[in-house]
Amino acid sequence: MSLVDTYKLTNGIEIPIIGFGTWQSANGTEAYQSVRWALEAGYRHIDTAAVYGNEDSVGRAIKDSGIPRAELFVTTKLWNDAHTYERAIQALDTSLSKLGLDYVDLYLIHWPNPAALQKQGKDAWIDANADTWRALEDEYKIGKTTAIGVSNFQIEHLEALAKTQTIAPMVNQNFLNPSDNQQELVDYDKDHGMLNEAYSPLGTGKLVDLPQVVSLSEKYNKSVPQILIRWSLDKGFLPLPKSTHETYIKANADVFDFALTSTEIESLDSLTGVGGFHTDASSADF
């Protein structure tokens, strides 16, 4: 395995097995430089979102890298203020303009049930997601994105969407790490052909000093983040580690010369709750 190895989505598109996350990377020098370092370190999968506010810096870094567009995989996401057909179409056009790209490789609905929809009625999100997803399907058909998916969707949201979708989501991106491996959701996604992407694969910092993780770090002569990224890969997830430091960016990619045993994976699985749990998408207040 290496940074250029891929998973294959249900439509045949190949997606690099580790992505570089840019959440909380400030627009400007920070986001630009971290993406440049990531690309120089060999990453070819960059993950951003409209709400991150850094798409233009990410786009400049991609352009200035000189790497052919066909060798890159770029993901961005639709924010909560655009859950209608028309707004979703415009949102992707805006993201493409900021990124300086003709298409993205993956476009995701960022959250299934924004607070604004909750105020409109208990089930307002169902029709809104159906309309929004129809827009993503149409953008996919005309080539503005080569794959479509969702983020932070739980089983109830996926089942509701399935009633009207004509193209199934290819990816579900969620908070996944040993503190919250969301096994039921992960199994559901696999059964329905969705790749599980893991944002916050390093947890919230509360996993760093735990004996189970530290002992593995010492055994393999790897950092704790490297152990956690390896756990994600060994679980069949696609991790999206984020850093703004060149040394850590490089180190987070150095995870292909070892693998955890099944017993070690189970040991890390037992850390449920230590670093918190995912945000309930049906009660998120944003």
N, C-alpha and C positions, 0 to 999 in steps of 0.2 A: 504494500500500500504506500501511497505518496499523495502529495497535494494535488497532483494532476489525475489521480484515480477518481472514478465517478460512480454515482448511483444512477440507475436508469429509471426515469419517470414512466408513467403508464402510456404516455404518448411517444415514447422512444427517445425523448430529450435526455441528454446526459448532464448531470449536475455534479460539480466537484464535491468530494466527500467532507471537506471542511470549508466553511465560509468565514469571511472576516466581518465581524460585527462592528457597526458604527454608532450604536445607541449611546447617547450622552457624549459623543465626540463633537465638540463645539465647531460650528461652522467657521470657516477660515483656516488659519494655519494648522490648528490641531487636527481637524478632520482631513484636510488635504495631505498633511505630512504623514499621518498614520496610514492612510490608504496607499501612499507612495511606498512607504516602508513595507507594507504588506505585499504589494505587488513585486517589489524587489526581492522579497523573501520567498517568492514562489506561489503565493496565494493567487488563485484565478477566479475566486467566487467572492463577490463583495455584496454585503447586505445593508441596505439603508431603508428609509421610509420618509414619507412626506412630513410627518410630525417631528422627525429628528431635526429638521431645519438645516440639513447639511448636504442636500442633494447637489447643489451647485459646486461645492468644494469636492465632493466625491467625483463628480463628473470631470472637473478640471484635472484631478489626480489621474483619473483613467486616461484622459486625453494626453496628458504630459508624459505618461509612462511609455508611450510609443508601442504598447503591446497591441497586436491586431485585435480588432473587436471580436472576431470569431473565436478567439482563444479565451475570452472572458465570459463570466456568468454574473449578471447583475440583477439583483432583486430590489424592488421597492414595494411600498404598501400604501393602500388607500386609507385615509384617515376618517375619523368618525363624523366629520362634517359633510361627507359626500356620499351618504347612503341613499341615493336615488340613481336611476338610470343615467339621467343627463349629467348630474354632478360627478358620477364615477367616470364617465367619458372625458369630461373636462379635467378631472384630477389626474388621470394618466397623461393627458397631453401636457399638463403643467409640469409633471414630474419629468417627462421626456425632455421638455425644453430646458429645465434646470440641469439635468444630467448631461445635456448635449448629445443625446442618443436618438436614433431612429426607432429603437425598440428596446424593451427590457426582456430579460430571459425568464423572469418570474414576477408576476404581479399578485399580491395578496390582499384580501380584505383584512385589515389590521385587527379589528374587534367585531364580534357579532352583534353586540347589544349595547350601543352607546347610551349614556345617560339621557341624551336628548330624545332618543326613541322611547326610553322607559317612561318619560313624561307624557308621551302620546297615547299610551295604553299598554296593557300587559303584553299583548301579542303584536305590537306595532313592528317589532324587529323582524317578524317572519316575512311580511310582505316587503319590507325595506330590503332585507337580504336577498330576496328573490329577484327584485328589480336590479339591485346592485350586481348580483351575480350574472344576470342576463347581460349587463353591460360588459363585464369581464369576458364572458363567452364571445360576445361580438368583437371585442378588441383582439381576442385570441384568434378568431377566424380571419381577421384582416392583417394579422402579423405584427401588431404593435406590442405583443408579448408572446413569447414562445411557449409559455406554460402559465397556468393560473392555479391559485390555491387560497388558503385561509390561514389565519393566525388566531390563537387564543379561542378557537372553537371547541366547545365540549360536545359530547355525544348528542345532546338534545338539539344543539344548533345544527349539527351536521345532518341529523335525521330530518329536521324541518326543511333544510335546503334541498335534500335529496328528493323531496316531493315535486319540485319544479325544475330542477337543474336538467339540462340536456348534455352537459359535460361535467363529469365528476371532478372535484378538487384533486389535484395531483400531489399537493403538499399541505400539511398542517404544522405550522410553526408554534411551539409552545414552550413554557417554562419547564425545562426538564433537566434534572440533575439528581444526585443521590438523595437529596432532601425531599424531592417530589418527583418520582418517576412516572406518575400518572398511568399505572399499568393498564387499567381498564380502557382508557382513552387510546393509549399506544396500540393495544391489541385491536381495538375497533378500527383505527386508522390503517393498520396493516391488512386487516381483513377486507378493507374497502379500497385498497390500492394506493393509499396515501403514504408518502414518505414523511417520517417524523423528523422535523427539524428542531434542534434544541437551542433555544436562546437562554442566556444566563447559565451556560454549562458549568461554570465555576461556582455557582451558588451565590451566596451573599457574603462570603467571607467567613462564615461561621463553620465551614468545613475544614479550614486550613490547619487547625491545631489538633484535630481529633486523632486518637491513636490509630484507628483503622487506616486513615489516609496517610499519616506520617510514616507508619511502618512500611507501607507500600512504596512511598517515596524513597525511603532508605534502601529497600530491597532492590529496586530497579535503578537507583541513582538518578532519579527524575524528580522534578519539582512537583509540588502538590497540584498546581494547575495542569501539568502534563498528565498526571495520574487521572484527574477528573475528565480531561478531554479524551483520554484513552478509554475510560469507562463508557463514555458516550458512544464512541466508535464501536466498542465491543458489544454494546446494546443494539447496534444497528441504526443509531440516530445519526443525524448530520449536525454536528456542533457548530456554533457560531461564536467562538471566543472573540472578545474585544479587548484591545489595549491601545493606549496612546504612547507607549514606550517601545522604542525600536528593539531593545533586548528581549522584552517579553513577547513582542510580536513574533520574533524569530523563534523563540523557545516554544511557543504554543504550537508551532508547526513541526516540532521535533518529537513526534509521537509514534513513529512508524517502525521503530526498531525493537518494540516489545509488545506484549499483549497480556492482559490480565487473565488469570485462570477463572474457571467458573466459580470456584469457592471464593476467590477474591472479589468477584463481581457481586456475589451474594452478600458478602460482608459489607460492601458499600451500599447495596440496596437496603440494608438494615438501618441506614441513617435517616430514615423517613422523619421529616419534621424538624430536624436539627437546624436547618437553614431556612425554614419557612416554607410556605406553600404558594401555589399559583393564585393569582387574583381571580375571583369568581366573575366571569364575564357578564353574568346576568345581574350583577349588583355594582359593577364598576361605575364610579361617579365621574367619568370623563367622556 
